Amino acid sequence: MKRFIAAVIVCIFSLEFLVSAVFATEKYSLKMRFPEGKYTLQVESKVSVKMLHGEAEHQNVNGSKQIETIKVNAGSVDAEGNQKVIMNLSRIQLEADSVLGKMKYDSDRPSDIPSEIPGDMGIPFKMMGKTVGLELEILFDKDGNISKIEGLEKFIEKQSKDISEQEKIMLKEILDESAFVKSVAFDKEVLPKKSVSVGESWENTDNLELPVLGNTAIQITNTLKSVEKENDMDTATIHSHMQTNLEDLQEMDTGMIKMMLSDVEIKSDTTTKVEVETGLVTFITSKMEQKMKMDLGEGSSVVMQNIFESKTTVTRDKDE
């Protein structure tokens, strides 16, 4: 009997060990970095604006779509942990839909700068075309943070030789705000500060530059949704959610009119995929909705809804 009891106890402990091993929660330490090699990065962004006057809704009062194709050449990491990455904007495609009609531009077909674009409306398309060929040399430190960017000022100087002062100002504004310049470093704030398990959540605060509202501090909740094989690599999927209401009245001055903003609602959902071993970000998709009431005075108001969508894909070039 004693032998039987001992055998049962051994079996129980063995079973507990087996169960704990099977259901052990694996922890993942996540990072973002370009492994040495060549890549193609494509950034697609969309903006749409809707207006609501009372019960009437005017769909797509304004809308635009932009696709930037970027070639990336990432060097090796040196002994101090620094890495040089060269990015080149190779193509840009634009679509705009407004009260003036629909307009398109593709830098691969520069002769298509539409002659039907009225007056000064063609200038932004012309200036966007001049951003193609921009090459930036970025130096990342051992923590993956940008320590130096070179190439922007020289490129602006080169492209500004044969254009007007108005066009020079617009070109600089476009380059400063372009998805290309902003994409030299991915948003590392979505990463956890420590190792996490699938299903675990963490929070971070980010400063978002929101149209109309300017710089606004927002709290974001991130969750590691899964770690699965993609292209033979363990790939982590992170979901980030943000939602906030700004109850305080905000004054907006357009230079032509002043108005009060109220009932401001902002929400955003982002999905980020990153390879666990290499730190390569392979995919990001994001949608942000911004809704606000605009008091125009004399009892007149309008509700404006802005929707911002973006998708970034990173692929290894075939010769890698």
N, C-alpha and C positions, 0 to 999 in steps of 0.2 A: 504493500500500500504506500509506504514511504517513497519507494522508487517511482510509483505512479504519480504521486503528488509532485515530486521533484520534476518529473518529466513535463507535467502540466505547467508548472511554474516557468520552466525553460521555454516552453512553447509560447506562453503568454508574453514573456519578455521578448522573444524573437519576433512575435507578431507585432508588438508595440514598436520595435525597432524598424521593422519592415514598413509599417504604416507611416511612421515619422519620416522615413526616407522617401517614400513615394510622394507624400504630401508636403515635403519640405518646401518652403517658400524661397525661391532664388532671388537674390538681390542683384540689381544692375547699377553699375556706375556709368553714367552717360556723359558724353562729351560731344563737341561739334568742332570738326576740323576737316580740311581737304587733305586726304592722303596724297602722297606724291603721285602725279600723273596728270593726264589731260581730260577735260570734261567739257560738256556743253550744258549751259545753264539757261533755261528759258523762263522768263517772268511775264505772266499774263495778268493784267489788271483791268477791272471794269468799274465804271462809276455810273450810277443812274440816279436821277432826281425826280421826285414826284411831288406834286402840290395838291392839297385838299382845300377847297373853298366851300365851307359848310358841308353839304352832303355830296357835292360834285367833286370828282377826282379827275385830274388831268394826268394821264399816264405818260411817263418818259418825257417830261418837260425838257430834260437834257440828259444826254448819255454819251459815254465814250468807252473805247476799248483800246488797249495798248499791249503789244507783245514785243519784248526785247529778247534777242538771242545773244548770249554772251559766251565767248570761248575762254576757258580757264586753263592755265598752265601752272600747276602747283609744284614747287620745288621740294627738295628734301628738308627735313628738320635738322638744323645744325646741333653742335655739341651743347650749346646754351639753350636749346629749345626753340630758337627762332626759325621762322619759315617765310620764304618769299613766294608770293602768289601773284601771277600776272593775269589780269582780266582785260578782255578786248570786246567792246560792243560791236558785233558784226552785222546786226540787222535790226531794224525797227519797223513795226507795222502799226498803223493807226486807223481808227474808225471813229467818227463823231456823228452824232445824230442830235440836231437841235432845231429850233424854229427856222433856221436858215436852210435846213435840208440836211442830207446825208453826204458825208465826205470821207474819202479813203486815201491812204498813202502807204507805200511800201518802198523802203530804201533800196531794195533790189531792183526797183523800177523807178528811178528818180525822175524820169521824164513824165511820170504820171502825176507830178504835182499839179493838181487839177486846175485847169484854166477857168473852170466854172466856179471856183471859190471866189466869192466877191471881195474886192478891196483888200483891206488889211487882214482878212480872215486867213489868207494863204500864208502869212508870215510864220505863225506857229508851226505849220507843216514844214516850211522851208528850214526853220531853225532845228526842228526835230531831226530832219535829214542830216544836218551838219553834225549831230552828235555821233553818228556812225563812224567808227574808226577810233573812238576814244579808247586809249589803253592806260590802265592804271597799274602801278606796281605797288603792292601792299605788303607790308612786313608785319607778321603776327608774332607776338611774344610767346613765351613758354606756356602761358595760360590760355592762349588762343585769342587774346585781345589784340586789336590793331594798335601798333606803335607808330606806324608811319604810312602815309599815302603819298605817292608821287605821280605826276603826269597831268593832273587836272588843269593847273594854271597854264602850263605850256600849251596844252591842247586848245584851251579857250583863246589864248593869244594867237595861235596859228589860224584858227577858224574865224577870227574876227577881223582879218585884214581887209576883206572886200565887202563888208556889210555896214549898214548904218548904225548910228548910236542906239536907236530904238531896238534894232535887231541884236546888238551886242548885249544889251541889258536882258533881253528875253532869253538869249542863248545861255547866259550865266545862270539865270533863274531855273531854266529847264534842267541844266546839268546838276545844279545844287539839289534839285528835288527829284531827279530821275530815279527810277527803280534800280537802275544799274549802279549808281553811286551808293544807294542805300543797301544794295544786296552784297556789297563787298564783305559784309559780316552778317551771319544769320543771327537771329534773336536768341542769344544764349540765356536770356532771363527765364525762358521756359524750362530750362534744365534744373533738376533738383540739386540741392547743395550736398546731398549725401546719397548713398546707394538706396534704391527703392525697389519694391516688388510690384508685380502686375496688380493693378487695382488700387495701388496706393496713390494718395493725392498730396499736393503741396501748393503753397501760395506764393505769389510774388507781386510786387507793386511795380507798375510800368508807367512812364510818362508818355502819353499819346498826344501827338500833334493833330488835333481834330479840326476839320474845317469849321469856320465860324467861331468855335469855342476856344480855339488856341490850345495851349499846353495844359493837359488835364491829367492828374494822377489817378490811376485806375488800379483796383485790386483784381488779380487774375487767379483763378483756380485751375491747376494743371493735374492731369491724371495719366498715369502710365496704363494705357488700355490693353496693350498686348505686346508680346515679343514673338515674332514669327519669322520663318525663313522666307526671304525674298531675294531672288537672284543668288541663291546659295549663301546668303549672309543673314545672320540673326539681326532682325530689324525691329527697333522699338517704335511703337506708335503712341504719341502723346496727344491728348486732347486738352485744349485750353479754352476755358469759358470765362466770359466777363459780362456782367450786366449791372447797370447802375442807373439811378435816377437823380438828376440834379434839380433840386426843388427851388434853389435860389434863382431869382431873376437875373438874367444876364443881358447887358446892353451891347448891341452890335452897331457899329458905325461903319457904313460902307464908303463914307466920303461924300455920298450924295444924300442919304437919308439915315436917320437913327431909328432903331426899333428895339423893343424889349422881347427877349426870348424867355419862354417858360415851358413847363411840362417837358423838360428835356429827358429823353430816354435813349440809352445807348446799350447795345448788346453785341457781343462778338463771339464767334466760335472758330477755333483754328485747330487743324490737324497737322502734326509734324511727324515725319518719319526719318529716323536716323539709325545708321548702322552701329550696332553696339561695339564691335571691335575697332572699326576704323574711325568712327565719328563723322562719317560722310552723311550729310543731310541729303536725302534723295527726293523728298516730296514735301511741299507745304501747301495747304489750301486754307483760305480764310474768308470769312464773310462778316462784315460789320454793318449793323443797321443803326442809323441815327435819326431820331424823330424829335421834332420840336415845334412848339407853337410860336408864331411870330406875330406880335401885336403891332399893327401898322398905324394905330392911332384912329381916333374918331369912331371907335367901336368896330373897326375892321381888323380881321385877323386871318391868318392862313397857317395851315399845318404843312411843314416841309419834311419829307422823308428822303434821306440820302442812304444809298446802299453801295458799299464798297466791297468788291470781291477781288481776290487775287489767287493765283496758282503758280507755284514755282516747282519745276522739275529739274533734276540734275542727273545726267547720264554720263557714264564713262565712254570716252571716244573708243571706237572699235579697235584702233591700233594699240590700245592699252591692254 
